[in-house]
């Protein structure tokens, strides 16, 4: 049964990538699922970074766009301890609004 690890929202995006949610994965989690929902405002871009020490982060998921009112999900199977979900507006000066949940099993 999946367990909710972290949730945030609603968050308004800006023109530059910023951390929307940072989560520490419990040691018993072998995979995590990151869900993102755009709350019917504007398109947004998102990416996921992973770290084992919370100092040096590596790209886990490349940039992707979530269109207005839609959602996306990504399964993380690497052995990261920390996840950093970053978001930005797709079009400058057109912020979006998002909610993010991280669950694990």
Legacy VTK file of the C-alpha trace (Angstrom):
# vtk DataFile Version 3.0
C-alpha trace
ASCII
DATASET POLYDATA
POINTS 105 float
0.000 0.000 0.000
1.504 3.378 -1.005
2.318 5.772 1.815
2.084 9.580 1.531
5.556 10.998 2.169
5.077 14.697 1.385
2.458 17.085 0.005
2.409 20.767 -0.841
0.077 23.137 -2.594
-1.219 25.336 -3.887
2.046 26.982 -4.951
2.366 29.742 -7.547
5.198 29.339 -10.058
7.736 32.011 -11.012
9.788 32.552 -14.171
12.831 30.681 -12.793
13.102 27.165 -11.399
12.487 27.086 -7.641
12.014 24.248 -5.188
8.315 23.527 -4.744
8.776 20.440 -2.571
11.780 18.794 -0.952
11.220 15.333 0.526
13.351 12.935 2.536
12.454 9.372 1.599
12.106 6.896 4.472
14.639 4.012 4.360
11.929 1.372 3.834
10.848 2.995 0.524
12.204 1.189 -2.544
10.427 3.420 -5.071
8.634 6.749 -4.941
5.952 8.300 -7.130
5.841 12.057 -7.641
2.461 13.446 -8.730
1.994 17.026 -9.912
-1.275 18.802 -10.760
-1.620 22.194 -12.428
-4.628 23.884 -10.812
-6.235 25.289 -13.982
-4.192 28.519 -14.182
-1.340 28.270 -16.777
1.140 25.737 -18.184
4.153 24.966 -15.961
7.499 23.177 -16.371
8.839 20.766 -13.785
11.835 18.560 -13.082
13.072 16.321 -10.274
16.520 16.297 -8.700
17.831 13.534 -6.432
20.523 13.419 -3.748
22.010 10.981 -1.263
23.451 13.668 1.041
21.154 16.735 0.653
24.131 18.753 -0.649
24.834 17.585 -4.203
21.804 17.014 -6.444
21.594 15.240 -9.783
18.873 15.392 -12.415
16.492 12.470 -11.950
13.755 13.647 -14.316
14.348 16.063 -17.166
12.152 19.097 -17.689
8.601 18.391 -18.820
5.540 20.568 -19.262
2.234 20.133 -17.465
-0.486 21.961 -19.362
-3.170 24.080 -17.729
-5.545 21.907 -15.688
-3.702 18.630 -16.293
-1.412 16.412 -14.228
1.678 14.260 -14.566
3.456 11.592 -12.517
6.934 10.121 -12.409
8.215 6.952 -10.730
11.596 7.300 -9.004
13.366 3.951 -8.682
16.934 5.104 -7.941
18.149 4.942 -4.341
17.899 8.666 -3.573
17.428 9.766 0.024
16.264 13.269 -0.932
14.070 14.502 -3.782
13.817 18.134 -4.886
10.830 18.879 -7.138
11.352 22.158 -8.985
8.826 24.147 -10.994
8.656 27.273 -13.139
6.243 29.053 -15.434
6.350 27.834 -19.032
5.697 31.340 -20.368
7.344 34.326 -18.681
5.016 36.480 -16.580
2.283 33.804 -16.739
2.469 31.974 -13.427
0.789 28.648 -12.890
-0.480 27.136 -9.662
0.402 23.587 -8.653
0.012 20.897 -6.031
2.565 18.097 -5.565
2.390 14.789 -3.687
5.131 12.223 -3.142
4.146 8.680 -2.187
6.226 5.569 -1.757
6.099 1.806 -1.397
LINES 1 106
105 0 1 2 3 4 5 6 7 8 9 10 11 12 13 14 15 16 17 18 19 20 21 22 23 24 25 26 27 28 29 30 31 32 33 34 35 36 37 38 39 40 41 42 43 44 45 46 47 48 49 50 51 52 53 54 55 56 57 58 59 60 61 62 63 64 65 66 67 68 69 70 71 72 73 74 75 76 77 78 79 80 81 82 83 84 85 86 87 88 89 90 91 92 93 94 95 96 97 98 99 100 101 102 103 104
